[in-house]
């Protein structure tokens, strides 16, 4: 398991929230750094819901953007948390949390921007890191790359803030763009993939840092909206493509014991079946068009339990989605492996892509078979115009697929948490050249832990 899974004393937990719905959101205007946009009634109500959802978490600091839609959201959240629990931290303004600077587009309707700035808008959608704006400043014309500037701003924020909060819990209230840049710079996601991470109004995302920006970091969850009454994030307007619900199987007894199971076919335990049952209840009203599982018992049983509310769906089994083979480690507790293979286990924790499991697989082999299976699932769904699919697999398989979805190498394997019974949402546009969008990751609220993942952090 990752050192960050255990939530040690020196882990810095950062909870990131996007501001509530604003007037410009409802009018479909580009906001950028304009401060004309205010929270709507819904934005204020949803901000209160965030405060309630976070009220059990003691924060050491709260940072927010100076723009009124984010500042007001932070104030409402703080007020609500103070009602429900003792909360000493008060919101502090940081200019490094300002929204992306789009001076030529601010205040204009999105549809007008699309029409008047057709070529720039195409670049914004397809290659956002290449968008260049030329802005007059008196006699001079300044050239400005909004997305690249935003990523540099996010890096500066992390470099200023993280050293002051080692081992603490902090809250950030920002905007769609800056939140994406904060998440991306922490995880190593390219500015080219700026649109590949979703941030809904008043969503909650959780990052765990082991130190600074250059040290291990883990995305515990992304774009949670269940506290707002939304089961899953809504599809983007005019979305044509396929949505995949990627689920990790329920708990096994070996997960609980931190025993490496790999390709030994261990069934779910009672808690694992309950987790699958809760996932089934959570997804019962979602229209599912097809379902795929790893061939192994634990994901297959998880998928079958989820599909009890979707009786017309046949479960397809894909061998490429099976768990990593740990070879000689399989069946052994983590502490036993620590004694027998201390160097290899240490490397597995810090540089997993460099490890060849003794008589087992390496991550490149897992990547090749799981990504091949995944691409086949996506292509078949798009070809048959299927809208939503359930895919149930394993910890290592899911983490490998998340690296693939976000354009990361398997060196970033530990950047993602996958709890037993957790749900991840990935949207694939119908255009072959478009990047997939990670709409939400590691949703575990249906398992009873609130906004934090309380599932056991067992071995693979």
QUIZIBEL-V338033 format. One record per backbone hydrogen bond with DSSP energy under -0.5 kcal/mol. CO is the residue of the C=O (numbers start at 1). NH is the residue of the N-H. E is the energy in kcal/mol with one decimal. If there is no record, write none. Layout:
co=CO nh=NH e=E
co=CO nh=NH e=E
//
This chain:
co=2 nh=5 e=-1.4
co=2 nh=6 e=-0.6
co=3 nh=6 e=-0.6
co=3 nh=8 e=-0.6
co=4 nh=7 e=-0.9
co=8 nh=11 e=-1.5
co=10 nh=167 e=-0.7
co=11 nh=13 e=-0.7
co=12 nh=14 e=-0.5
co=12 nh=209 e=-3.0
co=13 nh=15 e=-0.5
co=13 nh=170 e=-2.6
co=14 nh=16 e=-0.5
co=14 nh=207 e=-2.9
co=15 nh=172 e=-2.9
co=16 nh=205 e=-2.3
co=17 nh=174 e=-2.5
co=18 nh=202 e=-0.9
co=19 nh=202 e=-1.1
co=21 nh=40 e=-2.3
co=22 nh=26 e=-2.0
co=23 nh=27 e=-1.9
co=24 nh=28 e=-0.8
co=24 nh=29 e=-2.6
co=25 nh=28 e=-0.7
co=28 nh=110 e=-3.2
co=30 nh=107 e=-3.2
co=31 nh=34 e=-2.1
co=38 nh=23 e=-2.7
co=40 nh=44 e=-2.1
co=41 nh=45 e=-2.5
co=42 nh=46 e=-3.0
co=43 nh=47 e=-1.7
co=44 nh=48 e=-1.7
co=45 nh=49 e=-1.7
co=46 nh=50 e=-1.9
co=47 nh=51 e=-2.1
co=48 nh=52 e=-2.1
co=49 nh=53 e=-2.3
co=50 nh=54 e=-2.0
co=51 nh=55 e=-0.5
co=52 nh=55 e=-0.9
co=54 nh=57 e=-2.1
co=56 nh=58 e=-0.6
co=57 nh=59 e=-0.5
co=59 nh=89 e=-0.6
co=61 nh=171 e=-2.2
co=62 nh=92 e=-2.5
co=63 nh=173 e=-2.6
co=64 nh=94 e=-2.4
co=67 nh=70 e=-1.2
co=67 nh=71 e=-2.6
co=68 nh=72 e=-2.7
co=69 nh=20 e=-0.5
co=69 nh=73 e=-1.0
co=70 nh=74 e=-2.5
co=71 nh=75 e=-2.1
co=72 nh=76 e=-2.3
co=73 nh=77 e=-2.5
co=74 nh=78 e=-2.6
co=75 nh=79 e=-2.4
co=76 nh=80 e=-2.6
co=77 nh=81 e=-2.6
co=78 nh=82 e=-2.3
co=79 nh=83 e=-1.4
co=80 nh=84 e=-1.6
co=81 nh=85 e=-2.2
co=90 nh=62 e=-0.7
co=92 nh=64 e=-2.7
co=94 nh=97 e=-1.9
co=95 nh=98 e=-1.6
co=100 nh=102 e=-0.8
co=102 nh=105 e=-1.8
co=102 nh=106 e=-1.5
co=105 nh=108 e=-2.2
co=108 nh=30 e=-2.7
co=109 nh=113 e=-2.3
co=110 nh=114 e=-2.5
co=111 nh=115 e=-1.4
co=112 nh=116 e=-3.6
co=113 nh=117 e=-2.4
co=115 nh=118 e=-0.7
co=117 nh=121 e=-3.2
co=118 nh=122 e=-1.9
co=119 nh=123 e=-2.2
co=120 nh=124 e=-2.7
co=121 nh=125 e=-2.1
co=122 nh=126 e=-2.7
co=123 nh=127 e=-2.9
co=127 nh=130 e=-2.5
co=128 nh=131 e=-1.2
co=133 nh=135 e=-0.6
co=133 nh=144 e=-2.3
co=135 nh=142 e=-3.4
co=137 nh=140 e=-1.8
co=140 nh=137 e=-3.8
co=140 nh=142 e=-0.5
co=142 nh=135 e=-3.2
co=144 nh=133 e=-3.2
co=144 nh=146 e=-0.9
co=145 nh=149 e=-2.6
co=146 nh=150 e=-2.0
co=147 nh=151 e=-2.2
co=148 nh=152 e=-1.9
co=149 nh=153 e=-2.2
co=150 nh=154 e=-2.4
co=151 nh=155 e=-2.2
co=152 nh=156 e=-2.2
co=153 nh=157 e=-2.0
co=154 nh=158 e=-2.4
co=155 nh=159 e=-2.7
co=156 nh=160 e=-1.9
co=157 nh=161 e=-2.6
co=158 nh=162 e=-2.3
co=161 nh=164 e=-1.3
co=161 nh=165 e=-0.5
co=162 nh=165 e=-1.6
co=163 nh=166 e=-0.5
co=165 nh=168 e=-2.4
co=168 nh=13 e=-2.1
co=169 nh=60 e=-3.2
co=169 nh=61 e=-0.9
co=170 nh=15 e=-2.7
co=171 nh=63 e=-3.0
co=172 nh=17 e=-2.9
co=172 nh=174 e=-0.6
co=173 nh=65 e=-1.6
co=174 nh=19 e=-2.0
co=175 nh=179 e=-2.3
co=176 nh=180 e=-1.8
co=177 nh=181 e=-2.3
co=178 nh=182 e=-2.7
co=179 nh=183 e=-2.5
co=180 nh=184 e=-2.8
co=181 nh=185 e=-2.6
co=182 nh=186 e=-1.7
co=183 nh=187 e=-1.9
co=184 nh=188 e=-1.6
co=184 nh=189 e=-2.1
co=190 nh=193 e=-1.9
co=191 nh=194 e=-1.7
co=193 nh=196 e=-2.6
co=194 nh=197 e=-0.6
co=196 nh=438 e=-3.5
co=200 nh=203 e=-2.0
co=203 nh=18 e=-1.0
co=204 nh=224 e=-2.9
co=205 nh=16 e=-2.8
co=206 nh=220 e=-2.1
co=206 nh=221 e=-1.5
co=207 nh=14 e=-3.2
co=208 nh=218 e=-2.7
co=209 nh=12 e=-2.9
co=212 nh=215 e=-1.4
co=216 nh=210 e=-2.3
co=218 nh=208 e=-2.9
co=218 nh=220 e=-0.9
co=219 nh=417 e=-2.0
co=221 nh=206 e=-2.2
co=222 nh=441 e=-1.7
co=224 nh=204 e=-1.6
co=225 nh=228 e=-1.5
co=225 nh=230 e=-1.6
co=226 nh=229 e=-1.7
co=229 nh=231 e=-0.5
co=236 nh=239 e=-1.7
co=240 nh=430 e=-2.5
co=242 nh=428 e=-3.3
co=243 nh=389 e=-2.7
co=244 nh=246 e=-0.8
co=244 nh=426 e=-2.5
co=245 nh=247 e=-0.6
co=245 nh=391 e=-2.8
co=246 nh=424 e=-2.3
co=247 nh=393 e=-2.5
co=248 nh=421 e=-1.5
co=249 nh=421 e=-0.8
co=251 nh=269 e=-2.1
co=252 nh=256 e=-1.9
co=253 nh=257 e=-1.8
co=254 nh=258 e=-0.6
co=254 nh=259 e=-2.9
co=255 nh=258 e=-1.2
co=258 nh=334 e=-1.7
co=260 nh=331 e=-4.0
co=261 nh=264 e=-2.9
co=264 nh=266 e=-2.1
co=267 nh=253 e=-0.5
co=269 nh=273 e=-2.3
co=270 nh=274 e=-2.0
co=271 nh=275 e=-2.5
co=272 nh=276 e=-2.2
co=273 nh=277 e=-2.2
co=274 nh=278 e=-2.4
co=275 nh=279 e=-2.3
co=276 nh=280 e=-2.3
co=277 nh=281 e=-2.3
co=278 nh=282 e=-2.4
co=279 nh=283 e=-2.1
co=280 nh=284 e=-0.6
co=281 nh=284 e=-0.7
co=283 nh=286 e=-1.7
co=286 nh=288 e=-0.8
co=290 nh=390 e=-2.3
co=291 nh=316 e=-2.5
co=292 nh=392 e=-2.3
co=293 nh=318 e=-3.0
co=296 nh=300 e=-2.0
co=297 nh=301 e=-2.9
co=298 nh=302 e=-1.6
co=299 nh=303 e=-2.9
co=300 nh=304 e=-2.4
co=301 nh=305 e=-2.2
co=302 nh=306 e=-2.1
co=303 nh=307 e=-2.3
co=305 nh=308 e=-1.2
co=306 nh=309 e=-1.1
co=307 nh=310 e=-1.7
co=310 nh=313 e=-2.0
co=314 nh=291 e=-0.7
co=314 nh=316 e=-0.6
co=316 nh=293 e=-2.6
co=317 nh=319 e=-0.5
co=318 nh=295 e=-0.6
co=318 nh=321 e=-1.4
co=319 nh=322 e=-1.7
co=324 nh=326 e=-0.7
co=325 nh=361 e=-2.6
co=326 nh=329 e=-2.1
co=327 nh=330 e=-1.5
co=329 nh=332 e=-2.0
co=332 nh=260 e=-2.8
co=333 nh=336 e=-0.5
co=333 nh=337 e=-2.1
co=334 nh=338 e=-2.1
co=335 nh=339 e=-1.1
co=336 nh=340 e=-2.3
co=337 nh=341 e=-3.5
co=341 nh=345 e=-2.6
co=342 nh=346 e=-2.0
co=343 nh=347 e=-2.3
co=344 nh=348 e=-2.5
co=345 nh=349 e=-1.7
co=346 nh=350 e=-1.4
co=347 nh=351 e=-3.9
co=351 nh=354 e=-2.0
co=352 nh=355 e=-1.6
co=355 nh=357 e=-0.7
co=357 nh=360 e=-2.9
co=358 nh=328 e=-2.9
co=361 nh=357 e=-2.0
co=362 nh=365 e=-0.5
co=362 nh=366 e=-1.7
co=363 nh=367 e=-2.9
co=364 nh=368 e=-2.5
co=365 nh=369 e=-1.9
co=366 nh=370 e=-2.7
co=367 nh=371 e=-2.6
co=368 nh=372 e=-1.2
co=369 nh=373 e=-1.9
co=370 nh=374 e=-2.5
co=371 nh=375 e=-2.8
co=372 nh=376 e=-1.8
co=373 nh=377 e=-2.0
co=374 nh=378 e=-2.5
co=375 nh=379 e=-2.8
co=376 nh=380 e=-2.3
co=377 nh=381 e=-2.1
co=378 nh=382 e=-2.7
co=379 nh=383 e=-2.5
co=380 nh=384 e=-1.7
co=381 nh=386 e=-2.7
co=382 nh=385 e=-1.1
co=387 nh=243 e=-3.4
co=388 nh=289 e=-3.0
co=388 nh=290 e=-1.1
co=389 nh=245 e=-3.2
co=390 nh=292 e=-3.0
co=391 nh=247 e=-3.0
co=391 nh=393 e=-0.5
co=392 nh=294 e=-1.9
co=393 nh=249 e=-1.9
co=394 nh=398 e=-2.8
co=395 nh=399 e=-2.4
co=396 nh=400 e=-2.2
co=397 nh=401 e=-2.4
co=398 nh=402 e=-2.3
co=399 nh=403 e=-2.0
co=400 nh=404 e=-2.0
co=401 nh=405 e=-2.7
co=402 nh=406 e=-1.9
co=403 nh=408 e=-3.1
co=404 nh=407 e=-1.3
co=409 nh=412 e=-2.0
co=410 nh=413 e=-1.6
co=412 nh=415 e=-2.4
co=413 nh=416 e=-1.0
co=415 nh=219 e=-4.0
co=419 nh=422 e=-2.2
co=422 nh=248 e=-1.5
co=423 nh=443 e=-3.1
co=424 nh=246 e=-2.5
co=425 nh=439 e=-1.8
co=425 nh=440 e=-1.6
co=426 nh=244 e=-3.3
co=427 nh=429 e=-0.6
co=427 nh=437 e=-2.9
co=428 nh=242 e=-2.0
co=431 nh=434 e=-1.2
co=437 nh=427 e=-2.7
co=437 nh=439 e=-1.2
co=438 nh=198 e=-2.0
co=440 nh=425 e=-2.9
co=441 nh=222 e=-1.9
co=443 nh=423 e=-1.8
co=444 nh=447 e=-2.1
co=444 nh=449 e=-0.8
co=445 nh=448 e=-1.6
co=449 nh=452 e=-1.0
co=452 nh=454 e=-0.8
co=456 nh=458 e=-1.3
//
